[in-house]
């Protein structure tokens, strides 16, 4: 229930205190660099003053931030993998410090890749600067480059510069090839990515390094460029399931040291996000093949017996993974029995 105020003065005093607490929170290490379009007073005005709620996710967020900062200072990293299944998350938690993130799997396959490569070959993807170079004279292009050098220039401003120098617009529509999921399909380059990320950095805690193929040079250039602007910036990285390190020139030893190598660039949170689809598909395929060959005997030998040998049970001898222990604990409390007996 909300706090009942004895007077307008006491409520106003509580409101001012709430504003001060928010402002102090925004000065903390995690929050101080974030740029907000609203004020602390606006947030306080929408809150139920005098009624505090501490959400578990807030405590988890602070814990994660402290961990990432420690990794950043020590040049180390946190390596995990993703899942969409709660039972898998339960098993992961037994051997990992953090509960894994829940993420979305991605589709990969020969048909998809061939279609993608064919489309890219026909689409003539380019940056806006490439389109400008193809549309105006070399002298005009040199003048254009001089005007945008050493600063971040928006697409709208670039269009205006070209029109002023050349007298006409340059055809370039980066919305046209955009995917249904929102991904922009223009010819990428490190500088373009850097410009966008530098502008977006004040809106979030960390920067996510996303690459279709792991490339330490690109990652080094990107992270170094970001840290030239934000010296303490923290980075994350997601390993795709379709990346072939060997084809990229990496030896088995290179792959083994890859997480530690990129941790030196500030990549302190590293995740393999699609094991929940790729890994489970492989395990299901292996089980199906063995089940066809050995039947229920193989299932008992390879799955049931090893599982039952190590499964945790409650005081009734039932597997705790089924969740029934929580309901049993409720009934124990109602019946006046202590729940400390639960295994």
Secondary structure, DSSP 8 states (H G I E B T S, - for coil): -----SSHHHHHHHHHHHHHHHHHHTTSTTTTT---SS-HHHHHHTS-TT-----HHHHHHHHHHHHHHHHHHHT--EEEE--S-HHHHHHHHHH-SS-----------HHHHHHHHHHHHHHT---HHHHHHHHS-HHHHHHHHHHHTTS---HHHHHHHHHHHHSS-----TTTT--TT----S---HHHHHHHHHHHGGGSS-EEE--SS--HHHHHHHHHHHHHHSTT--EEEEE-TT--TTTTT--HHHHHHHHHHHHTTTEEEEEETTHHHHHHHHHHHHHHHHHHHHHHHHHIIIIIHHHHHH--B-TTS-BGGGSHHHHHHHHHHHTT--GGG--
